[in-house]
Amino acid sequence: MKTLRKALLYALPVAVMVVGLGLLSLTVAQTATPPSDPTLQQPAQQPDSTGSASESKIFTGKIVKAGDKLVLTDAEGTMTYQLDDQKKAKSFLNKNVKVTGTLDSSSGTIRVNGIEPAA
């Protein structure tokens, strides 16, 4: 009885480890190799048309000159956004405005759709 208990004490953890490693290698093999049947492959992801990168938003603040560029600063003066349409912004210099456009967060530039005086 003692020998059986001693054998189980050593064999059981080894068996659990072997099964765990087997499952791990199976999972890695399944994720590393693409399915051979093209009908099982997932379709390519389409860009999300409702994502924040392509969503038009309203930004409020003041158009000011920064160097040789016109930029939008928020009401608190903590954020500054570059404006891609300098011609539209020129007539609103030093005025509070609402800018409608899409923010390119990587460059901090607003792709301007429209600018109007803030109410």
Jmol script that loads the backbone (N, CA, C; Angstrom):
load data "model"
ATOM      1  N   MET A   1       0.812  -1.183   0.000  1.00  0.00           N
ATOM      2  CA  MET A   1       0.000   0.000   0.000  1.00  0.00           C
ATOM      3  C   MET A   1       0.869   1.266   0.000  1.00  0.00           C
ATOM      4  N   LYS A   2       1.955   1.238   0.785  1.00  0.00           N
ATOM      5  CA  LYS A   2       2.847   2.382   0.829  1.00  0.00           C
ATOM      6  C   LYS A   2       3.540   2.596  -0.508  1.00  0.00           C
ATOM      7  N   THR A   3       3.914   1.523  -1.175  1.00  0.00           N
ATOM      8  CA  THR A   3       4.600   1.659  -2.457  1.00  0.00           C
ATOM      9  C   THR A   3       3.656   2.212  -3.522  1.00  0.00           C
ATOM     10  N   LEU A   4       2.398   1.807  -3.480  1.00  0.00           N
ATOM     11  CA  LEU A   4       1.419   2.337  -4.421  1.00  0.00           C
ATOM     12  C   LEU A   4       1.217   3.833  -4.178  1.00  0.00           C
ATOM     13  N   ARG A   5       1.107   4.221  -2.935  1.00  0.00           N
ATOM     14  CA  ARG A   5       0.943   5.626  -2.583  1.00  0.00           C
ATOM     15  C   ARG A   5       2.160   6.448  -3.015  1.00  0.00           C
ATOM     16  N   LYS A   6       3.347   5.888  -2.807  1.00  0.00           N
ATOM     17  CA  LYS A   6       4.581   6.565  -3.188  1.00  0.00           C
ATOM     18  C   LYS A   6       4.673   6.695  -4.717  1.00  0.00           C
ATOM     19  N   ALA A   7       4.270   5.658  -5.424  1.00  0.00           N
ATOM     20  CA  ALA A   7       4.298   5.691  -6.890  1.00  0.00           C
ATOM     21  C   ALA A   7       3.326   6.738  -7.418  1.00  0.00           C
ATOM     22  N   LEU A   8       2.134   6.811  -6.846  1.00  0.00           N
ATOM     23  CA  LEU A   8       1.156   7.814  -7.270  1.00  0.00           C
ATOM     24  C   LEU A   8       1.633   9.228  -6.946  1.00  0.00           C
ATOM     25  N   LEU A   9       2.324   9.374  -5.839  1.00  0.00           N
ATOM     26  CA  LEU A   9       2.830  10.676  -5.432  1.00  0.00           C
ATOM     27  C   LEU A   9       3.806  11.231  -6.473  1.00  0.00           C
ATOM     28  N   TYR A  10       4.584  10.378  -7.109  1.00  0.00           N
ATOM     29  CA  TYR A  10       5.525  10.813  -8.140  1.00  0.00           C
ATOM     30  C   TYR A  10       4.915  10.785  -9.532  1.00  0.00           C
ATOM     31  N   ALA A  11       4.085   9.824  -9.816  1.00  0.00           N
ATOM     32  CA  ALA A  11       3.561   9.648 -11.168  1.00  0.00           C
ATOM     33  C   ALA A  11       2.479  10.667 -11.497  1.00  0.00           C
ATOM     34  N   LEU A  12       1.645  11.018 -10.538  1.00  0.00           N
ATOM     35  CA  LEU A  12       0.538  11.923 -10.812  1.00  0.00           C
ATOM     36  C   LEU A  12       1.012  13.306 -11.271  1.00  0.00           C
ATOM     37  N   PRO A  13       1.956  13.962 -10.599  1.00  0.00           N
ATOM     38  CA  PRO A  13       2.424  15.270 -11.104  1.00  0.00           C
ATOM     39  C   PRO A  13       3.086  15.173 -12.474  1.00  0.00           C
ATOM     40  N   VAL A  14       3.809  14.086 -12.717  1.00  0.00           N
ATOM     41  CA  VAL A  14       4.446  13.895 -14.019  1.00  0.00           C
ATOM     42  C   VAL A  14       3.378  13.750 -15.107  1.00  0.00           C
ATOM     43  N   ALA A  15       2.333  12.993 -14.835  1.00  0.00           N
ATOM     44  CA  ALA A  15       1.259  12.796 -15.801  1.00  0.00           C
ATOM     45  C   ALA A  15       0.544  14.115 -16.097  1.00  0.00           C
ATOM     46  N   VAL A  16       0.291  14.900 -15.068  1.00  0.00           N
ATOM     47  CA  VAL A  16      -0.367  16.193 -15.262  1.00  0.00           C
ATOM     48  C   VAL A  16       0.506  17.105 -16.115  1.00  0.00           C
ATOM     49  N   MET A  17       1.813  17.104 -15.872  1.00  0.00           N
ATOM     50  CA  MET A  17       2.718  17.943 -16.630  1.00  0.00           C
ATOM     51  C   MET A  17       2.790  17.495 -18.094  1.00  0.00           C
ATOM     52  N   VAL A  18       2.806  16.209 -18.348  1.00  0.00           N
ATOM     53  CA  VAL A  18       2.863  15.690 -19.717  1.00  0.00           C
ATOM     54  C   VAL A  18       1.599  16.080 -20.478  1.00  0.00           C
ATOM     55  N   VAL A  19       0.444  15.927 -19.842  1.00  0.00           N
ATOM     56  CA  VAL A  19      -0.811  16.293 -20.494  1.00  0.00           C
ATOM     57  C   VAL A  19      -0.848  17.801 -20.761  1.00  0.00           C
ATOM     58  N   GLY A  20      -0.413  18.613 -19.791  1.00  0.00           N
ATOM     59  CA  GLY A  20      -0.393  20.066 -19.962  1.00  0.00           C
ATOM     60  C   GLY A  20       0.513  20.493 -21.096  1.00  0.00           C
ATOM     61  N   LEU A  21       1.700  19.916 -21.182  1.00  0.00           N
ATOM     62  CA  LEU A  21       2.626  20.248 -22.275  1.00  0.00           C
ATOM     63  C   LEU A  21       2.074  19.801 -23.622  1.00  0.00           C
ATOM     64  N   GLY A  22       1.400  18.685 -23.629  1.00  0.00           N
ATOM     65  CA  GLY A  22       0.786  18.208 -24.871  1.00  0.00           C
ATOM     66  C   GLY A  22      -0.295  19.168 -25.363  1.00  0.00           C
ATOM     67  N   LEU A  23      -1.126  19.644 -24.451  1.00  0.00           N
ATOM     68  CA  LEU A  23      -2.165  20.600 -24.822  1.00  0.00           C
ATOM     69  C   LEU A  23      -1.561  21.930 -25.269  1.00  0.00           C
ATOM     70  N   LEU A  24      -0.509  22.371 -24.592  1.00  0.00           N
ATOM     71  CA  LEU A  24       0.156  23.608 -24.956  1.00  0.00           C
ATOM     72  C   LEU A  24       0.758  23.520 -26.348  1.00  0.00           C
ATOM     73  N   SER A  25       1.426  22.428 -26.659  1.00  0.00           N
ATOM     74  CA  SER A  25       2.030  22.286 -27.981  1.00  0.00           C
ATOM     75  C   SER A  25       0.965  22.188 -29.065  1.00  0.00           C
ATOM     76  N   LEU A  26      -0.163  21.588 -28.754  1.00  0.00           N
ATOM     77  CA  LEU A  26      -1.262  21.502 -29.718  1.00  0.00           C
ATOM     78  C   LEU A  26      -1.822  22.892 -30.000  1.00  0.00           C
ATOM     79  N   THR A  27      -1.982  23.707 -28.964  1.00  0.00           N
ATOM     80  CA  THR A  27      -2.492  25.071 -29.130  1.00  0.00           C
ATOM     81  C   THR A  27      -1.523  25.910 -29.947  1.00  0.00           C
ATOM     82  N   VAL A  28      -0.237  25.802 -29.660  1.00  0.00           N
ATOM     83  CA  VAL A  28       0.768  26.560 -30.397  1.00  0.00           C
ATOM     84  C   VAL A  28       0.794  26.123 -31.855  1.00  0.00           C
ATOM     85  N   ALA A  29       0.694  24.848 -32.110  1.00  0.00           N
ATOM     86  CA  ALA A  29       0.716  24.342 -33.481  1.00  0.00           C
ATOM     87  C   ALA A  29      -0.498  24.828 -34.256  1.00  0.00           C
ATOM     88  N   GLN A  30      -1.653  24.902 -33.612  1.00  0.00           N
ATOM     89  CA  GLN A  30      -2.858  25.347 -34.305  1.00  0.00           C
ATOM     90  C   GLN A  30      -2.799  26.828 -34.639  1.00  0.00           C
ATOM     91  N   THR A  31      -2.219  27.640 -33.777  1.00  0.00           N
ATOM     92  CA  THR A  31      -2.168  29.076 -34.049  1.00  0.00           C
ATOM     93  C   THR A  31      -1.019  29.440 -34.968  1.00  0.00           C
ATOM     94  N   ALA A  32      -0.001  28.614 -35.055  1.00  0.00           N
ATOM     95  CA  ALA A  32       1.164  28.947 -35.861  1.00  0.00           C
ATOM     96  C   ALA A  32       0.980  28.593 -37.325  1.00  0.00           C
ATOM     97  N   THR A  33       0.167  27.618 -37.629  1.00  0.00           N
ATOM     98  CA  THR A  33       0.003  27.196 -39.011  1.00  0.00           C
ATOM     99  C   THR A  33      -1.381  27.566 -39.513  1.00  0.00           C
ATOM    100  N   PRO A  34      -1.461  28.190 -40.687  1.00  0.00           N
ATOM    101  CA  PRO A  34      -2.770  28.542 -41.225  1.00  0.00           C
ATOM    102  C   PRO A  34      -3.510  27.283 -41.685  1.00  0.00           C
ATOM    103  N   PRO A  35      -4.817  27.322 -41.714  1.00  0.00           N
ATOM    104  CA  PRO A  35      -5.561  26.152 -42.173  1.00  0.00           C
ATOM    105  C   PRO A  35      -5.243  25.866 -43.639  1.00  0.00           C
ATOM    106  N   SER A  36      -5.169  24.592 -43.975  1.00  0.00           N
ATOM    107  CA  SER A  36      -4.823  24.219 -45.350  1.00  0.00           C
ATOM    108  C   SER A  36      -6.017  24.338 -46.280  1.00  0.00           C
ATOM    109  N   ASP A  37      -7.221  24.312 -45.733  1.00  0.00           N
ATOM    110  CA  ASP A  37      -8.421  24.418 -46.549  1.00  0.00           C
ATOM    111  C   ASP A  37      -8.779  25.896 -46.693  1.00  0.00           C
ATOM    112  N   PRO A  38      -8.727  26.462 -47.918  1.00  0.00           N
ATOM    113  CA  PRO A  38      -8.996  27.890 -48.085  1.00  0.00           C
ATOM    114  C   PRO A  38     -10.417  28.279 -47.690  1.00  0.00           C
ATOM    115  N   THR A  39     -11.351  27.340 -47.676  1.00  0.00           N
ATOM    116  CA  THR A  39     -12.715  27.672 -47.279  1.00  0.00           C
ATOM    117  C   THR A  39     -12.818  27.894 -45.787  1.00  0.00           C
ATOM    118  N   LEU A  40     -11.830  27.441 -45.012  1.00  0.00           N
ATOM    119  CA  LEU A  40     -11.839  27.624 -43.574  1.00  0.00           C
ATOM    120  C   LEU A  40     -11.164  28.917 -43.144  1.00  0.00           C
ATOM    121  N   GLN A  41     -10.476  29.573 -44.061  1.00  0.00           N
ATOM    122  CA  GLN A  41      -9.769  30.795 -43.700  1.00  0.00           C
ATOM    123  C   GLN A  41     -10.767  31.914 -43.468  1.00  0.00           C
ATOM    124  N   GLN A  42     -10.434  32.777 -42.500  1.00  0.00           N
ATOM    125  CA  GLN A  42     -11.300  33.904 -42.197  1.00  0.00           C
ATOM    126  C   GLN A  42     -11.103  34.984 -43.236  1.00  0.00           C
ATOM    127  N   PRO A  43     -12.174  35.709 -43.568  1.00  0.00           N
ATOM    128  CA  PRO A  43     -12.028  36.794 -44.541  1.00  0.00           C
ATOM    129  C   PRO A  43     -11.189  37.924 -43.975  1.00  0.00           C
ATOM    130  N   ALA A  44     -10.562  38.677 -44.860  1.00  0.00           N
ATOM    131  CA  ALA A  44      -9.750  39.815 -44.423  1.00  0.00           C
ATOM    132  C   ALA A  44     -10.650  40.840 -43.761  1.00  0.00           C
ATOM    133  N   GLN A  45     -10.123  41.490 -42.723  1.00  0.00           N
ATOM    134  CA  GLN A  45     -10.921  42.475 -42.012  1.00  0.00           C
ATOM    135  C   GLN A  45     -11.044  43.743 -42.840  1.00  0.00           C
ATOM    136  N   GLN A  46     -12.241  44.272 -42.878  1.00  0.00           N
ATOM    137  CA  GLN A  46     -12.496  45.524 -43.563  1.00  0.00           C
ATOM    138  C   GLN A  46     -12.268  46.664 -42.579  1.00  0.00           C
ATOM    139  N   PRO A  47     -11.836  47.819 -43.053  1.00  0.00           N
ATOM    140  CA  PRO A  47     -11.677  48.946 -42.148  1.00  0.00           C
ATOM    141  C   PRO A  47     -13.023  49.302 -41.511  1.00  0.00           C
ATOM    142  N   ASP A  48     -12.978  49.681 -40.264  1.00  0.00           N
ATOM    143  CA  ASP A  48     -14.190  50.022 -39.527  1.00  0.00           C
ATOM    144  C   ASP A  48     -14.602  51.440 -39.887  1.00  0.00           C
ATOM    145  N   SER A  49     -15.736  51.573 -40.552  1.00  0.00           N
ATOM    146  CA  SER A  49     -16.173  52.889 -41.002  1.00  0.00           C
ATOM    147  C   SER A  49     -16.664  53.753 -39.853  1.00  0.00           C
ATOM    148  N   THR A  50     -16.952  53.157 -38.702  1.00  0.00           N
ATOM    149  CA  THR A  50     -17.410  53.937 -37.560  1.00  0.00           C
ATOM    150  C   THR A  50     -16.297  54.172 -36.559  1.00  0.00           C
ATOM    151  N   GLY A  51     -15.060  53.855 -36.908  1.00  0.00           N
ATOM    152  CA  GLY A  51     -13.936  54.020 -35.995  1.00  0.00           C
ATOM    153  C   GLY A  51     -13.640  55.480 -35.735  1.00  0.00           C
ATOM    154  N   SER A  52     -12.956  55.756 -34.630  1.00  0.00           N
ATOM    155  CA  SER A  52     -12.690  57.132 -34.238  1.00  0.00           C
ATOM    156  C   SER A  52     -11.760  57.844 -35.216  1.00  0.00           C
ATOM    157  N   ALA A  53     -10.947  57.090 -35.958  1.00  0.00           N
ATOM    158  CA  ALA A  53     -10.023  57.728 -36.888  1.00  0.00           C
ATOM    159  C   ALA A  53     -10.763  58.339 -38.069  1.00  0.00           C
ATOM    160  N   SER A  54     -11.942  57.808 -38.445  1.00  0.00           N
ATOM    161  CA  SER A  54     -12.650  58.322 -39.595  1.00  0.00           C
ATOM    162  C   SER A  54     -13.930  59.049 -39.212  1.00  0.00           C
ATOM    163  N   GLU A  55     -14.135  59.296 -37.932  1.00  0.00           N
ATOM    164  CA  GLU A  55     -15.358  59.926 -37.463  1.00  0.00           C
ATOM    165  C   GLU A  55     -15.182  61.431 -37.379  1.00  0.00           C
ATOM    166  N   SER A  56     -16.105  62.156 -37.986  1.00  0.00           N
ATOM    167  CA  SER A  56     -16.067  63.601 -37.949  1.00  0.00           C
ATOM    168  C   SER A  56     -16.552  64.084 -36.584  1.00  0.00           C
ATOM    169  N   LYS A  57     -15.835  65.041 -36.006  1.00  0.00           N
ATOM    170  CA  LYS A  57     -16.153  65.571 -34.685  1.00  0.00           C
ATOM    171  C   LYS A  57     -16.127  67.089 -34.730  1.00  0.00           C
ATOM    172  N   ILE A  58     -16.636  67.694 -33.663  1.00  0.00           N
ATOM    173  CA  ILE A  58     -16.608  69.149 -33.545  1.00  0.00           C
ATOM    174  C   ILE A  58     -15.587  69.526 -32.475  1.00  0.00           C
ATOM    175  N   PHE A  59     -14.694  70.426 -32.837  1.00  0.00           N
ATOM    176  CA  PHE A  59     -13.667  70.933 -31.924  1.00  0.00           C
ATOM    177  C   PHE A  59     -13.920  72.420 -31.734  1.00  0.00           C
ATOM    178  N   THR A  60     -13.932  72.879 -30.500  1.00  0.00           N
ATOM    179  CA  THR A  60     -14.139  74.294 -30.239  1.00  0.00           C
ATOM    180  C   THR A  60     -12.873  74.893 -29.669  1.00  0.00           C
ATOM    181  N   GLY A  61     -12.660  76.156 -29.984  1.00  0.00           N
ATOM    182  CA  GLY A  61     -11.489  76.854 -29.488  1.00  0.00           C
ATOM    183  C   GLY A  61     -11.261  78.132 -30.257  1.00  0.00           C
ATOM    184  N   LYS A  62     -10.016  78.574 -30.278  1.00  0.00           N
ATOM    185  CA  LYS A  62      -9.658  79.826 -30.917  1.00  0.00           C
ATOM    186  C   LYS A  62      -8.582  79.572 -31.958  1.00  0.00           C
ATOM    187  N   ILE A  63      -8.742  80.189 -33.121  1.00  0.00           N
ATOM    188  CA  ILE A  63      -7.725  80.091 -34.173  1.00  0.00           C
ATOM    189  C   ILE A  63      -6.646  81.132 -33.851  1.00  0.00           C
ATOM    190  N   VAL A  64      -5.421  80.674 -33.711  1.00  0.00           N
ATOM    191  CA  VAL A  64      -4.299  81.577 -33.430  1.00  0.00           C
ATOM    192  C   VAL A  64      -3.135  81.221 -34.350  1.00  0.00           C
ATOM    193  N   LYS A  65      -2.201  82.146 -34.411  1.00  0.00           N
ATOM    194  CA  LYS A  65      -1.020  81.930 -35.241  1.00  0.00           C
ATOM    195  C   LYS A  65       0.078  81.303 -34.381  1.00  0.00           C
ATOM    196  N   ALA A  66       0.673  80.230 -34.883  1.00  0.00           N
ATOM    197  CA  ALA A  66       1.808  79.577 -34.229  1.00  0.00           C
ATOM    198  C   ALA A  66       2.912  79.489 -35.273  1.00  0.00           C
ATOM    199  N   GLY A  67       3.860  80.402 -35.187  1.00  0.00           N
ATOM    200  CA  GLY A  67       4.889  80.466 -36.219  1.00  0.00           C
ATOM    201  C   GLY A  67       4.257  80.986 -37.496  1.00  0.00           C
ATOM    202  N   ASP A  68       4.403  80.225 -38.567  1.00  0.00           N
ATOM    203  CA  ASP A  68       3.787  80.630 -39.833  1.00  0.00           C
ATOM    204  C   ASP A  68       2.505  79.843 -40.130  1.00  0.00           C
ATOM    205  N   LYS A  69       2.001  79.107 -39.134  1.00  0.00           N
ATOM    206  CA  LYS A  69       0.795  78.282 -39.306  1.00  0.00           C
ATOM    207  C   LYS A  69      -0.332  78.788 -38.415  1.00  0.00           C
ATOM    208  N   LEU A  70      -1.561  78.533 -38.850  1.00  0.00           N
ATOM    209  CA  LEU A  70      -2.733  78.789 -38.031  1.00  0.00           C
ATOM    210  C   LEU A  70      -3.127  77.487 -37.363  1.00  0.00           C
ATOM    211  N   VAL A  71      -3.398  77.556 -36.052  1.00  0.00           N
ATOM    212  CA  VAL A  71      -3.744  76.365 -35.286  1.00  0.00           C
ATOM    213  C   VAL A  71      -4.988  76.655 -34.464  1.00  0.00           C
ATOM    214  N   LEU A  72      -5.603  75.591 -33.964  1.00  0.00           N
ATOM    215  CA  LEU A  72      -6.752  75.699 -33.074  1.00  0.00           C
ATOM    216  C   LEU A  72      -6.295  75.373 -31.668  1.00  0.00           C
ATOM    217  N   THR A  73      -6.525  76.297 -30.727  1.00  0.00           N
ATOM    218  CA  THR A  73      -6.241  76.011 -29.319  1.00  0.00           C
ATOM    219  C   THR A  73      -7.574  75.867 -28.610  1.00  0.00           C
ATOM    220  N   ASP A  74      -7.658  74.920 -27.682  1.00  0.00           N
ATOM    221  CA  ASP A  74      -8.915  74.728 -26.957  1.00  0.00           C
ATOM    222  C   ASP A  74      -9.121  75.872 -25.966  1.00  0.00           C
ATOM    223  N   ALA A  75     -10.308  75.924 -25.357  1.00  0.00           N
ATOM    224  CA  ALA A  75     -10.677  77.027 -24.470  1.00  0.00           C
ATOM    225  C   ALA A  75      -9.723  77.178 -23.291  1.00  0.00           C
ATOM    226  N   GLU A  76      -9.185  76.068 -22.795  1.00  0.00           N
ATOM    227  CA  GLU A  76      -8.262  76.126 -21.658  1.00  0.00           C
ATOM    228  C   GLU A  76      -6.839  76.442 -22.081  1.00  0.00           C
ATOM    229  N   GLY A  77      -6.568  76.364 -23.365  1.00  0.00           N
ATOM    230  CA  GLY A  77      -5.214  76.604 -23.857  1.00  0.00           C
ATOM    231  C   GLY A  77      -4.263  75.454 -23.608  1.00  0.00           C
ATOM    232  N   THR A  78      -4.811  74.262 -23.310  1.00  0.00           N
ATOM    233  CA  THR A  78      -3.956  73.108 -23.016  1.00  0.00           C
ATOM    234  C   THR A  78      -3.663  72.265 -24.244  1.00  0.00           C
ATOM    235  N   MET A  79      -4.559  72.295 -25.233  1.00  0.00           N
ATOM    236  CA  MET A  79      -4.371  71.489 -26.446  1.00  0.00           C
ATOM    237  C   MET A  79      -4.283  72.396 -27.659  1.00  0.00           C
ATOM    238  N   THR A  80      -3.394  72.053 -28.561  1.00  0.00           N
ATOM    239  CA  THR A  80      -3.260  72.772 -29.827  1.00  0.00           C
ATOM    240  C   THR A  80      -3.345  71.763 -30.953  1.00  0.00           C
ATOM    241  N   TYR A  81      -4.154  72.075 -31.945  1.00  0.00           N
ATOM    242  CA  TYR A  81      -4.338  71.180 -33.089  1.00  0.00           C
ATOM    243  C   TYR A  81      -3.881  71.891 -34.358  1.00  0.00           C
ATOM    244  N   GLN A  82      -3.129  71.188 -35.180  1.00  0.00           N
ATOM    245  CA  GLN A  82      -2.780  71.686 -36.495  1.00  0.00           C
ATOM    246  C   GLN A  82      -4.030  71.620 -37.361  1.00  0.00           C
ATOM    247  N   LEU A  83      -4.149  72.510 -38.325  1.00  0.00           N
ATOM    248  CA  LEU A  83      -5.289  72.512 -39.242  1.00  0.00           C
ATOM    249  C   LEU A  83      -4.778  72.283 -40.655  1.00  0.00           C
ATOM    250  N   ASP A  84      -5.366  71.314 -41.357  1.00  0.00           N
ATOM    251  CA  ASP A  84      -4.871  71.016 -42.697  1.00  0.00           C
ATOM    252  C   ASP A  84      -5.353  72.023 -43.743  1.00  0.00           C
ATOM    253  N   ASP A  85      -6.406  72.796 -43.448  1.00  0.00           N
ATOM    254  CA  ASP A  85      -6.922  73.786 -44.399  1.00  0.00           C
ATOM    255  C   ASP A  85      -6.663  75.192 -43.861  1.00  0.00           C
ATOM    256  N   GLN A  86      -5.510  75.731 -44.199  1.00  0.00           N
ATOM    257  CA  GLN A  86      -5.108  77.044 -43.719  1.00  0.00           C
ATOM    258  C   GLN A  86      -5.956  78.168 -44.329  1.00  0.00           C
ATOM    259  N   LYS A  87      -6.452  77.969 -45.549  1.00  0.00           N
ATOM    260  CA  LYS A  87      -7.265  79.001 -46.208  1.00  0.00           C
ATOM    261  C   LYS A  87      -8.578  79.222 -45.474  1.00  0.00           C
ATOM    262  N   LYS A  88      -9.233  78.141 -45.054  1.00  0.00           N
ATOM    263  CA  LYS A  88     -10.490  78.273 -44.302  1.00  0.00           C
ATOM    264  C   LYS A  88     -10.237  78.935 -42.954  1.00  0.00           C
ATOM    265  N   ALA A  89      -9.132  78.614 -42.325  1.00  0.00           N
ATOM    266  CA  ALA A  89      -8.830  79.120 -40.986  1.00  0.00           C
ATOM    267  C   ALA A  89      -8.442  80.598 -40.999  1.00  0.00           C
ATOM    268  N   LYS A  90      -7.903  81.095 -42.108  1.00  0.00           N
ATOM    269  CA  LYS A  90      -7.360  82.454 -42.173  1.00  0.00           C
ATOM    270  C   LYS A  90      -8.399  83.522 -41.825  1.00  0.00           C
ATOM    271  N   SER A  91      -9.633  83.356 -42.266  1.00  0.00           N
ATOM    272  CA  SER A  91     -10.648  84.383 -42.002  1.00  0.00           C
ATOM    273  C   SER A  91     -11.158  84.350 -40.558  1.00  0.00           C
ATOM    274  N   PHE A  92     -10.734  83.357 -39.766  1.00  0.00           N
ATOM    275  CA  PHE A  92     -11.162  83.232 -38.376  1.00  0.00           C
ATOM    276  C   PHE A  92     -10.031  83.490 -37.388  1.00  0.00           C
ATOM    277  N   LEU A  93      -8.955  84.131 -37.842  1.00  0.00           N
ATOM    278  CA  LEU A  93      -7.803  84.381 -36.994  1.00  0.00           C
ATOM    279  C   LEU A  93      -8.220  85.167 -35.746  1.00  0.00           C
ATOM    280  N   ASN A  94      -7.794  84.678 -34.566  1.00  0.00           N
ATOM    281  CA  ASN A  94      -8.078  85.265 -33.250  1.00  0.00           C
ATOM    282  C   ASN A  94      -9.563  85.282 -32.900  1.00  0.00           C
ATOM    283  N   LYS A  95     -10.335  84.360 -33.475  1.00  0.00           N
ATOM    284  CA  LYS A  95     -11.761  84.261 -33.175  1.00  0.00           C
ATOM    285  C   LYS A  95     -12.069  82.885 -32.598  1.00  0.00           C
ATOM    286  N   ASN A  96     -13.105  82.830 -31.751  1.00  0.00           N
ATOM    287  CA  ASN A  96     -13.577  81.559 -31.218  1.00  0.00           C
ATOM    288  C   ASN A  96     -14.422  80.877 -32.288  1.00  0.00           C
ATOM    289  N   VAL A  97     -14.128  79.600 -32.508  1.00  0.00           N
ATOM    290  CA  VAL A  97     -14.766  78.879 -33.609  1.00  0.00           C
ATOM    291  C   VAL A  97     -15.168  77.469 -33.207  1.00  0.00           C
ATOM    292  N   LYS A  98     -15.974  76.857 -34.069  1.00  0.00           N
ATOM    293  CA  LYS A  98     -16.266  75.426 -34.035  1.00  0.00           C
ATOM    294  C   LYS A  98     -15.704  74.849 -35.330  1.00  0.00           C
ATOM    295  N   VAL A  99     -14.783  73.923 -35.202  1.00  0.00           N
ATOM    296  CA  VAL A  99     -14.185  73.271 -36.361  1.00  0.00           C
ATOM    297  C   VAL A  99     -14.751  71.864 -36.452  1.00  0.00           C
ATOM    298  N   THR A 100     -15.321  71.545 -37.591  1.00  0.00           N
ATOM    299  CA  THR A 100     -15.811  70.190 -37.838  1.00  0.00           C
ATOM    300  C   THR A 100     -14.775  69.483 -38.690  1.00  0.00           C
ATOM    301  N   GLY A 101     -14.361  68.293 -38.233  1.00  0.00           N
ATOM    302  CA  GLY A 101     -13.362  67.558 -38.988  1.00  0.00           C
ATOM    303  C   GLY A 101     -12.971  66.272 -38.308  1.00  0.00           C
ATOM    304  N   THR A 102     -11.971  65.644 -38.869  1.00  0.00           N
ATOM    305  CA  THR A 102     -11.474  64.367 -38.385  1.00  0.00           C
ATOM    306  C   THR A 102     -10.077  64.564 -37.833  1.00  0.00           C
ATOM    307  N   LEU A 103      -9.854  64.089 -36.612  1.00  0.00           N
ATOM    308  CA  LEU A 103      -8.545  64.233 -35.974  1.00  0.00           C
ATOM    309  C   LEU A 103      -7.637  63.074 -36.351  1.00  0.00           C
ATOM    310  N   ASP A 104      -6.473  63.412 -36.874  1.00  0.00           N
ATOM    311  CA  ASP A 104      -5.417  62.424 -37.086  1.00  0.00           C
ATOM    312  C   ASP A 104      -4.575  62.455 -35.816  1.00  0.00           C
ATOM    313  N   SER A 105      -4.840  61.502 -34.910  1.00  0.00           N
ATOM    314  CA  SER A 105      -4.203  61.540 -33.593  1.00  0.00           C
ATOM    315  C   SER A 105      -2.692  61.334 -33.657  1.00  0.00           C
ATOM    316  N   SER A 106      -2.183  60.712 -34.704  1.00  0.00           N
ATOM    317  CA  SER A 106      -0.741  60.500 -34.789  1.00  0.00           C
ATOM    318  C   SER A 106       0.018  61.795 -35.052  1.00  0.00           C
ATOM    319  N   SER A 107      -0.614  62.738 -35.760  1.00  0.00           N
ATOM    320  CA  SER A 107       0.065  63.997 -36.056  1.00  0.00           C
ATOM    321  C   SER A 107      -0.557  65.191 -35.345  1.00  0.00           C
ATOM    322  N   GLY A 108      -1.729  65.005 -34.709  1.00  0.00           N
ATOM    323  CA  GLY A 108      -2.400  66.114 -34.045  1.00  0.00           C
ATOM    324  C   GLY A 108      -3.017  67.092 -35.022  1.00  0.00           C
ATOM    325  N   THR A 109      -3.314  66.628 -36.227  1.00  0.00           N
ATOM    326  CA  THR A 109      -3.869  67.484 -37.265  1.00  0.00           C
ATOM    327  C   THR A 109      -5.347  67.189 -37.466  1.00  0.00           C
ATOM    328  N   ILE A 110      -6.136  68.252 -37.547  1.00  0.00           N
ATOM    329  CA  ILE A 110      -7.550  68.096 -37.863  1.00  0.00           C
ATOM    330  C   ILE A 110      -7.715  68.241 -39.376  1.00  0.00           C
ATOM    331  N   ARG A 111      -8.344  67.253 -39.976  1.00  0.00           N
ATOM    332  CA  ARG A 111      -8.716  67.319 -41.396  1.00  0.00           C
ATOM    333  C   ARG A 111     -10.020  68.114 -41.435  1.00  0.00           C
ATOM    334  N   VAL A 112      -9.952  69.369 -41.797  1.00  0.00           N
ATOM    335  CA  VAL A 112     -11.062  70.293 -41.664  1.00  0.00           C
ATOM    336  C   VAL A 112     -12.132  70.040 -42.719  1.00  0.00           C
ATOM    337  N   ASN A 113     -13.389  69.875 -42.232  1.00  0.00           N
ATOM    338  CA  ASN A 113     -14.548  69.832 -43.115  1.00  0.00           C
ATOM    339  C   ASN A 113     -15.208  71.201 -43.171  1.00  0.00           C
ATOM    340  N   GLY A 114     -15.187  71.912 -42.037  1.00  0.00           N
ATOM    341  CA  GLY A 114     -15.792  73.229 -41.997  1.00  0.00           C
ATOM    342  C   GLY A 114     -15.407  73.972 -40.737  1.00  0.00           C
ATOM    343  N   ILE A 115     -15.462  75.320 -40.836  1.00  0.00           N
ATOM    344  CA  ILE A 115     -15.187  76.180 -39.684  1.00  0.00           C
ATOM    345  C   ILE A 115     -16.301  77.219 -39.635  1.00  0.00           C
ATOM    346  N   GLU A 116     -16.823  77.453 -38.430  1.00  0.00           N
ATOM    347  CA  GLU A 116     -17.843  78.480 -38.249  1.00  0.00           C
ATOM    348  C   GLU A 116     -17.631  79.157 -36.903  1.00  0.00           C
ATOM    349  N   PRO A 117     -18.152  80.382 -36.764  1.00  0.00           N
ATOM    350  CA  PRO A 117     -17.997  81.094 -35.501  1.00  0.00           C
ATOM    351  C   PRO A 117     -18.685  80.318 -34.370  1.00  0.00           C
ATOM    352  N   ALA A 118     -18.075  80.350 -33.202  1.00  0.00           N
ATOM    353  CA  ALA A 118     -18.679  79.697 -32.028  1.00  0.00           C
ATOM    354  C   ALA A 118     -19.773  80.602 -31.493  1.00  0.00           C
ATOM    355  N   ALA A 119     -20.855  79.999 -31.022  1.00  0.00           N
ATOM    356  CA  ALA A 119     -21.964  80.799 -30.497  1.00  0.00           C
ATOM    357  C   ALA A 119     -21.717  81.234 -29.086  1.00  0.00           C
TER     358      ALA A 119
END
end "model"
wireframe off; spacefill off
backbone 0.3
color backbone group
